[in-house]
Amino acid sequence: MDARHAGETATTPSVLRGLNDLHRRLEYQLARLEDAREAAPALRELARDLLHTVDMGQDVALACVLLNQIAGSYAVRHCVETAVVVAIVGRGIGLPDDSLAALAGAALTMNCAMLDAHDTFNSRESQAGEGLSGEERARLRRHPEDGARLLACAGIGDEEWLAGVLHHHEDDDGRGYPHGLASHEIHRGARLLRLADRWCARVSARNYRRSQLPDLALAELTNAVAAHDAVLATAFAVHVGHYPPGTLVELRGGETGVVTYRPALAGTGPEVACLRDGAGRPLAPPDVRRLDSEDEIVRALTEDDAELRFAMKAIWGPLAER
């Protein structure tokens, strides 16, 4: 048993700690990928460990995404967050373990060919009047092919993994890249990866823009997907949800809190830990309640609107320990 695994067995299992460890290990592997001809075993282990970590507590893993608790640089963190969502939806639709591991691996490595420029490119594209140069845009549109080639050279031979990386920017309307595939030419795994990639990008705050509220991001993205793959759109809505764990919410009675667990049964509401009552008074300990319906939620809130500060461990216990 190596030192890393020995350390893990000596402490209480924690989804948050596991995801942060995955971030560090992934960052290490990706930084050396161009020089590593036999990186495949380490990358496959990362994909398997990601699935194991998410399976320990899917709701805590989703909360880590929304509350930005996965440590480190955004470029690598975004890959881990996308892999979390892929794992949850993939489990929900019954993907075989081998296919799910390959798709999780594709999510973790989808941007391996442009990690150094990921944040800069996205920031400049979002700012009015400052776009990318022709060379930069060409590199952006080329990175799925470059990434798949880099991974193949590193020993990844799994066709599902490489196809996920190659096609994670293809769109159902044929206007994606690098090949402009039509909807019927895009494998469902790659379509799921693209949907998770977009959702995570929207709900994550960046230093140049605010995050989008989860229910709005879900509605916009699944509406676009539904015309070409209604099954996937429905599955994403069911397994991620309009108000996934980690969403800050206001209830009908004026209480504010955080969604802790997704609905236990179809047609019911999520569990919410209320941290302030209807008069704005703090609740300690939180008032935890299972809602009868999502209709009891008036709206999702931004961090600034909610004005709530809490440690994840105080809400989810040891599974959210750092």
ChimeraX attribute file (.defattr): number of C-alpha atoms within 10 A of each C-alpha:
attribute: neighborCount
match mode: 1-to-1
recipient: residues
	/A:1	6
	/A:2	6
	/A:3	7
	/A:4	9
	/A:5	9
	/A:6	10
	/A:7	10
	/A:8	13
	/A:9	9
	/A:10	8
	/A:11	9
	/A:12	11
	/A:13	16
	/A:14	22
	/A:15	26
	/A:16	27
	/A:17	21
	/A:18	23
	/A:19	26
	/A:20	20
	/A:21	16
	/A:22	23
	/A:23	25
	/A:24	15
	/A:25	14
	/A:26	21
	/A:27	20
	/A:28	11
	/A:29	19
	/A:30	21
	/A:31	13
	/A:32	11
	/A:33	20
	/A:34	15
	/A:35	12
	/A:36	16
	/A:37	15
	/A:38	14
	/A:39	20
	/A:40	20
	/A:41	11
	/A:42	13
	/A:43	24
	/A:44	16
	/A:45	13
	/A:46	21
	/A:47	26
	/A:48	18
	/A:49	17
	/A:50	25
	/A:51	23
	/A:52	14
	/A:53	21
	/A:54	22
	/A:55	17
	/A:56	15
	/A:57	19
	/A:58	22
	/A:59	22
	/A:60	27
	/A:61	29
	/A:62	24
	/A:63	25
	/A:64	23
	/A:65	25
	/A:66	23
	/A:67	18
	/A:68	18
	/A:69	19
	/A:70	25
	/A:71	17
	/A:72	14
	/A:73	13
	/A:74	20
	/A:75	18
	/A:76	23
	/A:77	24
	/A:78	23
	/A:79	25
	/A:80	27
	/A:81	29
	/A:82	26
	/A:83	31
	/A:84	28
	/A:85	28
	/A:86	28
	/A:87	26
	/A:88	22
	/A:89	23
	/A:90	26
	/A:91	16
	/A:92	14
	/A:93	13
	/A:94	9
	/A:95	15
	/A:96	10
	/A:97	13
	/A:98	12
	/A:99	16
	/A:100	25
	/A:101	26
	/A:102	23
	/A:103	30
	/A:104	32
	/A:105	29
	/A:106	33
	/A:107	31
	/A:108	29
	/A:109	28
	/A:110	30
	/A:111	25
	/A:112	28
	/A:113	24
	/A:114	18
	/A:115	19
	/A:116	12
	/A:117	15
	/A:118	16
	/A:119	15
	/A:120	12
	/A:121	17
	/A:122	15
	/A:123	17
	/A:124	14
	/A:125	13
	/A:126	12
	/A:127	11
	/A:128	7
	/A:129	7
	/A:130	10
	/A:131	15
	/A:132	15
	/A:133	10
	/A:134	9
	/A:135	8
	/A:136	13
	/A:137	14
	/A:138	12
	/A:139	15
	/A:140	21
	/A:141	15
	/A:142	17
	/A:143	24
	/A:144	28
	/A:145	19
	/A:146	19
	/A:147	21
	/A:148	27
	/A:149	16
	/A:150	21
	/A:151	30
	/A:152	18
	/A:153	18
	/A:154	19
	/A:155	15
	/A:156	22
	/A:157	13
	/A:158	17
	/A:159	13
	/A:160	20
	/A:161	26
	/A:162	26
	/A:163	20
	/A:164	29
	/A:165	30
	/A:166	24
	/A:167	27
	/A:168	28
	/A:169	26
	/A:170	23
	/A:171	22
	/A:172	20
	/A:173	13
	/A:174	15
	/A:175	13
	/A:176	16
	/A:177	19
	/A:178	18
	/A:179	16
	/A:180	17
	/A:181	18
	/A:182	14
	/A:183	17
	/A:184	11
	/A:185	12
	/A:186	19
	/A:187	14
	/A:188	14
	/A:189	25
	/A:190	25
	/A:191	22
	/A:192	24
	/A:193	28
	/A:194	22
	/A:195	26
	/A:196	26
	/A:197	22
	/A:198	17
	/A:199	21
	/A:200	25
	/A:201	19
	/A:202	20
	/A:203	21
	/A:204	20
	/A:205	16
	/A:206	14
	/A:207	9
	/A:208	11
	/A:209	12
	/A:210	12
	/A:211	18
	/A:212	18
	/A:213	20
	/A:214	25
	/A:215	18
	/A:216	14
	/A:217	18
	/A:218	23
	/A:219	14
	/A:220	11
	/A:221	18
	/A:222	20
	/A:223	13
	/A:224	16
	/A:225	21
	/A:226	13
	/A:227	11
	/A:228	14
	/A:229	16
	/A:230	14
	/A:231	12
	/A:232	21
	/A:233	21
	/A:234	16
	/A:235	17
	/A:236	25
	/A:237	18
	/A:238	16
	/A:239	20
	/A:240	24
	/A:241	18
	/A:242	21
	/A:243	27
	/A:244	27
	/A:245	26
	/A:246	25
	/A:247	24
	/A:248	28
	/A:249	24
	/A:250	23
	/A:251	20
	/A:252	12
	/A:253	12
	/A:254	15
	/A:255	22
	/A:256	31
	/A:257	27
	/A:258	27
	/A:259	26
	/A:260	27
	/A:261	23
	/A:262	23
	/A:263	21
	/A:264	11
	/A:265	8
	/A:266	8
	/A:267	10
	/A:268	15
	/A:269	22
	/A:270	25
	/A:271	22
	/A:272	28
	/A:273	23
	/A:274	25
	/A:275	22
	/A:276	20
	/A:277	18
	/A:278	14
	/A:279	10
	/A:280	11
	/A:281	11
	/A:282	15
	/A:283	15
	/A:284	9
	/A:285	11
	/A:286	17
	/A:287	14
	/A:288	16
	/A:289	14
	/A:290	17
	/A:291	16
	/A:292	13
	/A:293	14
	/A:294	17
	/A:295	12
	/A:296	14
	/A:297	20
	/A:298	15
	/A:299	18
	/A:300	23
	/A:301	19
	/A:302	17
	/A:303	14
	/A:304	7
	/A:305	11
	/A:306	16
	/A:307	11
	/A:308	15
	/A:309	8
	/A:310	9
	/A:311	12
	/A:312	21
	/A:313	15
	/A:314	12
	/A:315	21
	/A:316	17
	/A:317	12
	/A:318	17
	/A:319	20
	/A:320	23
	/A:321	17
	/A:322	15
